[in-house]
Amino acid sequence: MDFKAKLLAEMAKKRKAVSSLEVKDGNAKFVRGADLETRRNQEYEAKQEELAKKKKLAQPDLNEGWENELQTAMKVIGKEMDKAVVEGTADSATRHDIALPKGYEEDNWKSIEHMSTLLGVGE
C-alpha cells in the first residue's frame, strides 16, 4: 500500500470516529471539545478495565501455595487421583508400591529403638 492510500484510509477512519460527535448548526458542522474529551475518557477507562481483567487472569493467586503449601499439594494430589480414576488406572494393585532394600524394616526399627533410648538423656 502506498502512502496516499494509507493517508486516505487513516482520514476515513478518523472521519468515521468523529461523525457521531458532529453537531450541525445550519450549514456549519462542528465538534465539541468536551464531547471528544468525554469519548477519550470512556475509551481510556474501557482499556484500563480490559487490562485489569487480563492481569487478574494472568496473575496466580498469591495466597495459594505461599500461605499453606500443604493444602496446595493436597489439591494437586487430588487432581492426580481424579485423573487416575477417570483414566481407569486408579485400581492398579501395585501402583503405589515402593521397593525397599532388604532388611530395611529391621534396621529402621533398631535405629528408632536406639533413638528412643536417647530421648531425655542430657536434660
N, C-alpha and C positions, 0 to 999 in steps of 0.2 A: 504494500500500500504506500503510495507516495504521500508527500507532506500535505498537499492540498486536500486529499481525501480524508486524511486524519484530522485536519483542521475543521473541515466541514462536519465530520462526524461528531467531534467534540462540541462544536457550536450547536448542532441539533440536539445533542444530549442536554446541554445547559438550557436551551430554549424550552425543552420539554419539562425540565425540572422547575423552571420559573413560571411556566404557563398557568399553573394552578394558583399562583400567588398574584397574578396580574389583576389590577383594578382598572376598569375603564371609566373614564370621566369624559363623556362626549367623544371626541375623536382621539383623545390622548390616552395612552396606556402607560401605566407606571406600576412600580413595585414598591411596597412599603418596606423600609429598612427593618422595622420591628417584626414584620412577618418573616423576613429572611432570618433574622436572629432567632425567632421562636422555632422555626424549622430546623436550624442548625443545632439548637439545644436539644430538640426532640431526637434528632438523628444521633447526636453525641451520647445522650442517655441510653438510647437503644443499643448502641455499640458497646457501651460500658456494661450494660446488663448481660449482653451476649458474652462478652469476655469474662465476666464474673461467673457465668454458668459454666463456661469451658474450663476455667481454673478450678472450680469446685469439683467438676467431674474428673479432671486430670490429677488433682491432689489427693493422695491417700488420706485416710482417716488417721490423724496424728496420734490419737489416744490408743488406737488398736495396735498391739504389738509392743508399745513402749510402756504403757501403764500396766498391762498384765499379759506377759508373754505366754503364760500357761494357757490362758483362755484362747489366745490366737493359735497356739499349737494344737489345742483340742479341736478347734474349728477345722483346721487343716486335716487332722486325722479323721474327723467325722466325715468330711467331704470325700476323703480317700475310701473310707469304708462304704459310703453310699455308692460311690462309683463301682467298687468291687461287687456290691450286691446287684447293681444294675447289669454289670457285665457277666455276672454268674460265677465269679472266681472267689467269692467270699466263703464258700463252704469247703474249700480245699483243706484237707486234714493236716497237711504238712506246711501250710502257708506261713505260719509263724514259728516254726521250729527253728531252734538255734543249735548249731553243732558246737558243743563244749568239749574241751580236751578231756581225755580220760583222767580220772582222779581229781577233777576239778571240785566236785562237791565235797569230797573228803578233806582236801587241802583247805578249801574255803571254810568249812565248819571248824577245822582245827585253828585256823587263824582267828576266827570270830571268838572261839572259846578263849584263846590266848589273850586277845584284846580285852575281853570282858573281865579277865582276872586283873588286868592293869587299871581298870576303872576305879577311881577313888584312891589310887596309890599316889602319894606325894602331896596329899591335901592337908 
